[in-house]
Amino acid sequence: MKVLVTGAKGFVGKNLCASLKNIQEGKDRRFPDLKIDAVYEYDIDSKPEELDVYCQDCDFVFNLAGVNRPKEQSEFMEGNFGFADTLLNTLKKHGNRCPVMLSSSQQASLTGRFGNSEYGRSKKAGEELFLDYERDFLKASRHSGLDPESHEIAEISDQVRDDGLRSRVLIYRFPNLFGKWCRPNYNSAVATFCNNIANDLPITVNDPSVELELLYIDDLVDEMIAALQGKEHRCEFDGLTVLPTPSHSGLDPESPKTIGRYCYVPTTHKATLGEIVDLLYRFAEQPKTLLIPEIPEGSFAKKLYSTYLSYLPKEKVAYPLKMNVDQRGSFTELVHLANCGQVSINISKPGITKGQHWHHTKWELFIVVKGHGLIQERKEETDEVIEFEVSGDNIQVVHMLPGYTHNIINLSDTEDLVTVMYCNEVFNPNKPDTYFDPV
């Protein structure tokens, strides 16, 4: 399959092209049945003749080209409608009936706060152009007697409409986008906030209660790969509300149900400007507090944290830690985890014994990653001692049990003993739960 991406140097384009190339080069092995032979990248600085060649040869088009911040309002229509018209006419010129995806916007709904959006009008005009293109193709197919199963109609998308013919266009109305490589101070509040907070620049939030619907770039790209395989999510829109409809992959061709004119990404998040900014400032404090906030799998916080990190300047990529050093070695806290304790690194000099204490409730994991040592634990009020010989050559985890006094001994005469330590709670000097008692 040969894929054309217009607007390839933009935010979505760069991320999509990177993912397509990973599949093409065998670096992303999640899609064994998807073979990509070429990724054609077209952008504003490309030559018109390149578009002509690409449109003749491609098997799928992602049209991400568009204008967001023109100098004149009239440029919206020229950039968003005009190029779409050029693209479709070039495909028609070569008789290329491959599927075409259009990147549109929620603003094309022309409802609510977008009711008077010139940008929205230009996107809506582009959508209508694509829908007309599809209707014209379907009419021509019926009149010409083309076999709906033929390669000429489509090899890739087996989207079944109620007339038995296949859909040619995939129109996505994207909400607010965020993720790595998004240009700050342009058309994304999240990108601007991430960039400015990461670089200690001021931000302006006029109304923290304003809620945004947000789509993470990796979720968007995942949907694009699904679309490439004919597995896009179809819908209709009621204003900004998504009304999911059957997709071709699960629709019986004999069913009276029709498939939506539009497509959507099923995974989005809603957050207020105040919530976004509060999270970002917490992320920015992490090198000082060591605290990594809760970032559950699939959560907005997890995606926002990854986005924030991508804007860090070089001088903030690395940061120092406080090493507690004495004649025995050192102890350094690495990270604190919200509600999940902390991770530290302990270095013991040759022949040194550390620990010799116990806890009521606190528990720890000791993981020796370098050196040769002995861990001893004795149950309080007994003579029962359990021992574990540990080595960086045979890495294992040893529990420090509540109610057991414990130590760790460096058995080497020459080599430091390096131990990664996890504790189920962050050290609280007001309630240390640590009591000296030799093993």
Solvent accessible surface area in square Angstrom, and as a share of the most:
residue,aa,sasa,rsa
1,M,45,0.20
2,K,65,0.28
3,V,0,0.00
4,L,0,0.00
5,V,0,0.00
6,T,0,0.00
7,G,10,0.10
8,A,3,0.02
9,K,123,0.52
10,G,34,0.33
11,F,31,0.13
12,V,16,0.09
13,G,1,0.01
14,K,85,0.36
15,N,5,0.03
16,L,0,0.00
17,C,5,0.03
18,A,36,0.28
19,S,28,0.18
20,L,0,0.00
21,K,74,0.31
22,N,59,0.30
23,I,15,0.07
24,Q,71,0.32
25,E,102,0.46
26,G,38,0.36
27,K,143,0.61
28,D,26,0.13
29,R,207,0.76
30,R,149,0.54
31,F,40,0.17
32,P,119,0.75
33,D,143,0.74
34,L,19,0.09
35,K,144,0.61
36,I,8,0.04
37,D,69,0.36
38,A,20,0.15
39,V,22,0.13
40,Y,41,0.16
41,E,66,0.29
42,Y,22,0.08
43,D,21,0.11
44,I,169,0.86
45,D,93,0.48
46,S,25,0.16
47,K,123,0.52
48,P,103,0.65
49,E,104,0.47
50,E,57,0.25
51,L,8,0.04
52,D,42,0.22
53,V,89,0.51
54,Y,35,0.13
55,C,0,0.00
56,Q,114,0.51
57,D,54,0.28
58,C,4,0.02
59,D,42,0.22
60,F,1,0.00
61,V,0,0.00
62,F,0,0.00
63,N,3,0.02
64,L,24,0.12
65,A,25,0.19
66,G,40,0.38
67,V,41,0.23
68,N,48,0.25
69,R,149,0.54
70,P,30,0.19
71,K,192,0.81
72,E,106,0.48
73,Q,113,0.50
74,S,82,0.53
75,E,58,0.26
76,F,18,0.07
77,M,71,0.32
78,E,126,0.57
79,G,16,0.16
80,N,10,0.05
81,F,65,0.27
82,G,26,0.25
83,F,41,0.17
84,A,1,0.01
85,D,49,0.25
86,T,67,0.39
87,L,0,0.00
88,L,4,0.02
89,N,73,0.37
90,T,17,0.10
91,L,0,0.00
92,K,91,0.39
93,K,142,0.60
94,H,52,0.23
95,G,48,0.46
96,N,20,0.10
97,R,73,0.27
98,C,11,0.07
99,P,1,0.01
100,V,0,0.00
101,M,0,0.00
102,L,8,0.04
103,S,17,0.11
104,S,4,0.03
105,S,14,0.09
106,Q,18,0.08
107,Q,52,0.23
108,A,1,0.01
109,S,17,0.11
110,L,59,0.29
111,T,53,0.31
112,G,74,0.71
113,R,162,0.59
114,F,23,0.10
115,G,38,0.37
116,N,124,0.63
117,S,18,0.12
118,E,59,0.27
119,Y,36,0.14
120,G,0,0.00
121,R,88,0.32
122,S,0,0.00
123,K,18,0.08
124,K,57,0.24
125,A,24,0.19
126,G,2,0.02
127,E,0,0.00
128,E,64,0.29
129,L,32,0.16
130,F,0,0.00
131,L,3,0.01
132,D,63,0.33
133,Y,8,0.03
134,E,5,0.02
135,R,102,0.37
136,D,75,0.39
137,F,4,0.02
138,L,13,0.07
139,K,101,0.43
140,A,47,0.36
141,S,2,0.01
142,R,120,0.44
143,H,154,0.69
144,S,75,0.48
145,G,62,0.60
146,L,59,0.29
147,D,78,0.41
148,P,43,0.27
149,E,119,0.54
150,S,30,0.19
151,H,128,0.57
152,E,110,0.49
153,I,1,0.00
154,A,5,0.04
155,E,121,0.54
156,I,32,0.16
157,S,5,0.03
158,D,70,0.36
159,Q,0,0.00
160,V,28,0.16
161,R,36,0.13
162,D,92,0.48
163,D,63,0.33
164,G,39,0.38
165,L,8,0.04
166,R,30,0.11
167,S,2,0.01
168,R,2,0.01
169,V,0,0.00
170,L,4,0.02
171,I,0,0.00
172,Y,1,0.00
173,R,22,0.08
174,F,11,0.05
175,P,19,0.12
176,N,55,0.28
177,L,35,0.17
178,F,1,0.00
179,G,0,0.00
180,K,71,0.30
181,W,119,0.42
182,C,8,0.05
183,R,147,0.54
184,P,38,0.24
185,N,97,0.50
186,Y,49,0.19
187,N,81,0.42
188,S,14,0.09
189,A,45,0.35
190,V,2,0.01
191,A,1,0.01
192,T,27,0.16
193,F,12,0.05
194,C,0,0.00
195,N,27,0.14
196,N,17,0.09
197,I,7,0.03
198,A,0,0.00
199,N,49,0.25
200,D,110,0.57
201,L,87,0.43
202,P,116,0.73
203,I,37,0.19
204,T,104,0.61
205,V,42,0.24
206,N,143,0.73
207,D,65,0.34
208,P,75,0.47
209,S,81,0.52
210,V,62,0.36
211,E,95,0.42
212,L,22,0.11
213,E,43,0.19
214,L,1,0.00
215,L,0,0.00
216,Y,26,0.10
217,I,1,0.00
218,D,65,0.33
219,D,27,0.14
220,L,0,0.00
221,V,10,0.05
222,D,66,0.34
223,E,8,0.04
224,M,0,0.00
225,I,1,0.01
226,A,20,0.16
227,A,1,0.01
228,L,0,0.00
229,Q,55,0.24
230,G,2,0.02
231,K,115,0.49
232,E,2,0.01
233,H,70,0.31
234,R,4,0.02
235,C,0,0.00
236,E,45,0.20
237,F,36,0.15
238,D,95,0.49
239,G,26,0.25
240,L,68,0.34
241,T,77,0.45
242,V,49,0.28
243,L,84,0.42
244,P,92,0.58
245,T,35,0.20
246,P,46,0.29
247,S,30,0.20
248,H,11,0.05
249,S,79,0.51
250,G,72,0.69
251,L,22,0.11
252,D,83,0.43
253,P,89,0.56
254,E,153,0.69
255,S,25,0.16
256,P,124,0.78
257,K,126,0.54
258,T,69,0.40
259,I,5,0.02
260,G,2,0.02
261,R,100,0.37
262,Y,5,0.02
263,C,0,0.00
264,Y,35,0.13
265,V,13,0.07
266,P,71,0.45
267,T,59,0.34
268,T,45,0.26
269,H,29,0.13
270,K,137,0.58
271,A,5,0.04
272,T,31,0.18
273,L,24,0.12
274,G,16,0.15
275,E,92,0.41
276,I,0,0.00
277,V,16,0.09
278,D,90,0.46
279,L,29,0.14
280,L,0,0.00
281,Y,106,0.40
282,R,123,0.45
283,F,2,0.01
284,A,29,0.23
285,E,78,0.35
286,Q,14,0.06
287,P,49,0.31
288,K,161,0.68
289,T,64,0.37
290,L,24,0.12
291,L,71,0.35
292,I,44,0.23
293,P,6,0.04
294,E,98,0.44
295,I,63,0.32
296,P,77,0.49
297,E,151,0.68
298,G,39,0.38
299,S,26,0.17
300,F,25,0.11
301,A,16,0.12
302,K,71,0.30
303,K,20,0.08
304,L,0,0.00
305,Y,21,0.08
306,S,56,0.36
307,T,1,0.00
308,Y,8,0.03
309,L,90,0.45
310,S,57,0.37
311,Y,26,0.10
312,L,42,0.21
313,P,25,0.16
314,K,183,0.77
315,E,136,0.61
316,K,61,0.26
317,V,104,0.60
318,A,82,0.64
319,Y,81,0.31
320,P,125,0.78
321,L,63,0.32
322,K,161,0.68
323,M,111,0.50
324,N,69,0.35
325,V,104,0.60
326,D,58,0.30
327,Q,150,0.67
328,R,97,0.35
329,G,4,0.03
330,S,7,0.05
331,F,68,0.29
332,T,5,0.03
333,E,45,0.20
334,L,50,0.25
335,V,35,0.20
336,H,27,0.12
337,L,50,0.25
338,A,21,0.16
339,N,133,0.68
340,C,69,0.41
341,G,3,0.03
342,Q,11,0.05
343,V,34,0.19
344,S,3,0.02
345,I,39,0.20
346,N,4,0.02
347,I,46,0.23
348,S,0,0.00
349,K,88,0.37
350,P,48,0.30
351,G,54,0.52
352,I,41,0.21
353,T,51,0.30
354,K,16,0.07
355,G,31,0.29
356,Q,44,0.19
357,H,45,0.20
358,W,44,0.15
359,H,5,0.02
360,H,116,0.52
361,T,92,0.53
362,K,9,0.04
363,W,86,0.30
364,E,21,0.09
365,L,35,0.18
366,F,10,0.04
367,I,37,0.19
368,V,2,0.01
369,V,57,0.33
370,K,103,0.44
371,G,11,0.10
372,H,72,0.32
373,G,0,0.00
374,L,32,0.16
375,I,0,0.00
376,Q,34,0.15
377,E,1,0.01
378,R,35,0.13
379,K,90,0.38
380,E,31,0.14
381,E,167,0.75
382,T,50,0.29
383,D,137,0.71
384,E,88,0.39
385,V,64,0.37
386,I,56,0.28
387,E,98,0.44
388,F,74,0.31
389,E,110,0.49
390,V,4,0.02
391,S,28,0.18
392,G,19,0.19
393,D,143,0.74
394,N,103,0.53
395,I,101,0.51
396,Q,72,0.32
397,V,79,0.45
398,V,7,0.04
399,H,102,0.46
400,M,1,0.00
401,L,62,0.31
402,P,60,0.38
403,G,23,0.22
404,Y,34,0.13
405,T,0,0.00
406,H,1,0.00
407,N,5,0.02
408,I,1,0.01
409,I,36,0.18
410,N,2,0.01
411,L,74,0.37
412,S,18,0.12
413,D,131,0.68
414,T,124,0.72
415,E,69,0.31
416,D,43,0.22
417,L,0,0.00
418,V,24,0.14
419,T,0,0.00
420,V,38,0.22
421,M,21,0.09
422,Y,44,0.17
423,C,13,0.08
424,N,38,0.19
425,E,55,0.25
426,V,55,0.32
427,F,103,0.43
428,N,64,0.33
429,P,99,0.62
430,N,139,0.71
431,K,145,0.61
432,P,52,0.33
433,D,13,0.07
434,T,49,0.29
435,Y,89,0.34
436,F,157,0.66
437,D,36,0.19
438,P,69,0.44
439,V,40,0.23
